[in-house]
Amino acid sequence: MKPSWLCVDVSRVLHLAAVFCLTCVLLKAIQLYHRRQELLKAFVKFPGHPTHWLFGHFLKEEEILDKSEVWAQKYLYAHPHWFGSFMAVLVVSDPDYAKTLFARGAANYLFQESNSQQSGVSQIGCLAEII
């Protein structure tokens, strides 16, 4: 006589595994959506070049330095660089603007290391409020 736990249908196990995987993907997509919304809200005060919805600003690695130089001349003080849809960096291109940031104590926001991604977004938001 076989134990009852061996009589499990294989298709049911595969169905449960598929539902579990889809749930994990959905939760990750929700997290990324919230991360992007927080970054967009943090960078709203900094003008910048429009981004591609998936690739951000850079489709090719060779374009990074050329575009950075042009944008530093166009956006005189600071502008965001988007690497994909969920990672952004604030580029400060004016030395006097950087001195103003350091004088107001914004260096703590710029160089503070943290373990969570959420604090990085809040630091950018605080940096925007200081400026």
C-alpha positions as CSV (number, residue, x, y, z in Angstrom):
1,M,0.0,0.0,0.0
2,K,1.3,3.4,-1.0
3,P,1.4,6.4,1.4
4,S,-1.2,9.1,0.6
5,W,1.4,11.8,0.0
6,L,2.9,9.9,-2.9
7,C,-0.4,10.1,-4.8
8,V,0.1,13.7,-5.6
9,D,-0.7,14.6,-9.2
10,V,2.4,16.0,-11.0
11,S,0.4,18.6,-13.0
12,R,-0.9,20.0,-9.7
13,V,2.6,20.4,-8.4
14,L,3.7,22.1,-11.6
15,H,0.7,24.4,-11.5
16,L,1.5,25.4,-7.9
17,A,5.1,26.1,-8.8
18,A,4.0,28.2,-11.8
19,V,1.6,30.2,-9.6
20,F,4.3,30.8,-7.0
21,C,6.8,32.0,-9.7
22,L,4.2,34.4,-11.2
23,T,3.4,35.8,-7.8
24,C,7.1,36.4,-7.1
25,V,7.4,38.2,-10.5
26,L,4.4,40.3,-9.8
27,L,5.7,41.4,-6.4
28,K,9.0,42.3,-7.9
29,A,7.3,44.3,-10.7
30,I,5.3,46.2,-8.0
31,Q,8.5,47.0,-6.1
32,L,10.3,48.3,-9.2
33,Y,7.2,50.4,-10.1
34,H,7.3,52.0,-6.6
35,R,11.0,52.5,-6.8
36,R,10.7,54.3,-10.2
37,Q,7.9,56.5,-8.8
38,E,10.0,57.5,-5.8
39,L,12.9,58.4,-8.1
40,L,10.7,60.4,-10.4
41,K,9.4,62.3,-7.4
42,A,12.9,62.9,-6.1
43,F,14.2,64.2,-9.4
44,V,11.3,66.4,-10.3
45,K,13.1,69.6,-9.2
46,F,16.1,68.8,-11.4
47,P,15.7,69.5,-15.2
48,G,17.0,66.9,-17.5
49,H,16.8,65.3,-20.9
50,P,13.8,63.1,-21.6
51,T,14.5,59.4,-21.1
52,H,13.6,56.2,-23.0
53,W,11.0,54.2,-21.1
54,L,13.3,51.1,-20.9
55,F,16.9,52.1,-21.5
56,G,17.0,55.5,-19.7
57,H,19.4,57.9,-21.4
58,F,22.0,55.6,-22.8
59,L,21.4,53.0,-25.5
60,K,25.2,52.6,-26.2
61,E,28.1,52.9,-23.8
62,E,30.0,55.0,-26.3
63,E,27.4,57.8,-26.0
64,I,27.8,58.4,-22.3
65,L,30.7,60.9,-22.3
66,D,29.5,62.8,-25.3
67,K,26.0,63.2,-24.0
68,S,27.2,64.1,-20.5
69,E,29.3,66.9,-21.9
70,V,26.4,68.3,-23.9
71,W,24.0,68.1,-21.1
72,A,26.4,69.7,-18.6
73,Q,26.5,72.7,-20.9
74,K,22.7,72.7,-21.4
75,Y,21.7,72.1,-17.8
76,L,24.1,74.4,-16.0
77,Y,23.9,73.3,-12.4
78,A,22.6,69.7,-12.0
79,H,20.8,67.1,-14.0
80,P,19.9,63.4,-13.6
81,H,21.4,60.5,-15.6
82,W,19.1,57.5,-15.9
83,F,20.7,54.1,-16.4
84,G,17.7,52.0,-17.3
85,S,14.3,52.6,-15.8
86,F,15.1,52.1,-12.1
87,M,18.6,53.6,-11.5
88,A,19.4,57.2,-11.6
89,V,22.4,59.4,-10.6
90,L,22.3,63.2,-10.0
91,V,25.2,64.9,-11.8
92,V,26.3,68.3,-10.3
93,S,28.3,70.1,-13.0
94,D,28.8,73.6,-11.5
95,P,31.5,74.0,-8.9
96,D,29.8,76.9,-7.2
97,Y,26.6,74.8,-7.0
98,A,28.6,71.9,-5.5
99,K,30.1,74.3,-2.9
100,T,26.6,75.5,-2.0
101,L,25.6,71.9,-1.5
102,F,28.6,71.2,0.7
103,A,28.1,74.4,2.7
104,R,24.5,73.5,3.6
105,G,25.5,70.1,4.9
106,A,24.3,68.2,1.8
107,A,27.6,66.2,1.9
108,N,25.9,63.9,4.4
109,Y,23.3,63.1,1.9
110,L,25.7,62.6,-0.9
111,F,28.3,60.4,0.8
112,Q,26.3,58.5,3.4
113,E,26.3,54.8,2.8
114,S,23.2,52.8,3.6
115,N,22.1,49.2,3.2
116,S,18.6,49.9,1.8
117,Q,17.6,51.4,-1.5
118,Q,14.8,53.4,0.0
119,S,17.1,55.6,2.0
120,G,19.0,56.6,-1.2
121,V,15.7,57.8,-2.7
122,S,14.9,59.8,0.4
123,Q,18.4,61.3,0.4
124,I,17.9,62.6,-3.1
125,G,14.5,64.1,-2.0
126,C,16.2,65.8,0.9
127,L,18.9,67.1,-1.4
128,A,16.3,68.6,-3.6
129,E,14.7,70.3,-0.7
130,I,18.0,71.7,0.5
131,I,18.7,73.2,-2.9
